[in-house]
């Protein structure tokens, strides 16, 4: 169930972003990466674990750095960060003991991240814009 919900919510996010124009701004998908990277830090706070908070904060900082680099240079870094966070979700429980993480979160987030990465890759290929990502907002 968590996988299905993750896939559906990611697709709905992409559809909403396309239909209202959120993704015309190159910052949209990097912001998604930054947001998903923060959740494990939140869970560490909720679980009251200082050691998990430190580890999760380091990992979050790495994803934020890649999001910034991708925003500044190449959308494929954003695709890689989303997919990479999905991989992180898959192995998270083996790497970090974080008592605040709900049991359903890693599969949900994995499905969301990988689906969002695939959608962004598809949109990027479809647009033929291998370095700049979604169309920037244009003013009249």
Long-range contacts (C-beta under 8 A, 24 or more apart in sequence): 1-104, 2-104, 2-105, 2-107, 2-108, 2-111, 3-107, 3-108, 3-110, 3-111, 4-111, 5-108, 5-111, 6-107, 6-108, 6-109, 6-110, 6-111, 6-112, 6-113, 6-115, 7-111, 7-112, 7-115, 9-112, 10-111, 10-112, 10-113, 10-115, 10-116, 10-119, 11-115, 11-119, 13-116, 14-116, 14-119, 14-120, 14-123, 18-123, 21-137, 23-123, 23-134, 24-134, 24-135, 24-136, 24-137, 24-138, 25-134, 25-136, 25-137, 26-71, 26-75, 26-132, 26-133, 26-134, 26-136, 27-71, 28-134, 29-75, 29-78, 29-82, 29-116, 29-120, 29-133, 29-134, 30-67, 30-68, 30-70, 30-71, 30-78, 31-67, 32-82, 32-116, 33-63, 33-64, 33-66, 33-67, 33-70, 33-78, 33-81, 33-82, 33-85, 34-63, 34-64, 34-67, 36-63, 36-82, 36-85, 36-109, 36-112, 36-113, 37-63, 37-64, 37-67, 37-85, 39-105, 39-109, 40-92, 40-96, 40-98, 40-101, 42-100, 43-98, 43-100, 43-101, 43-102, 43-105, 44-98, 44-100, 45-100, 46-100, 47-98, 47-99, 47-100, 47-101, 48-99, 48-100, 49-97, 49-98, 49-99, 49-100, 51-97, 52-96, 52-97, 52-98, 52-99, 52-100, 55-95, 55-96, 55-98, 56-96, 56-98, 59-88, 59-96, 70-133, 73-131, 74-130, 74-131, 75-120, 75-124, 75-129, 75-130, 75-131, 75-132, 75-133, 75-134, 76-121, 76-124, 76-130, 76-131, 78-120, 78-133, 79-117, 79-120, 79-121, 79-124, 80-117, 82-113, 82-114, 82-116, 82-117, 82-120, 83-113, 83-114, 83-117, 83-118, 85-109, 85-113, 86-110, 86-111, 86-112, 86-113, 86-114, 86-117, 89-113
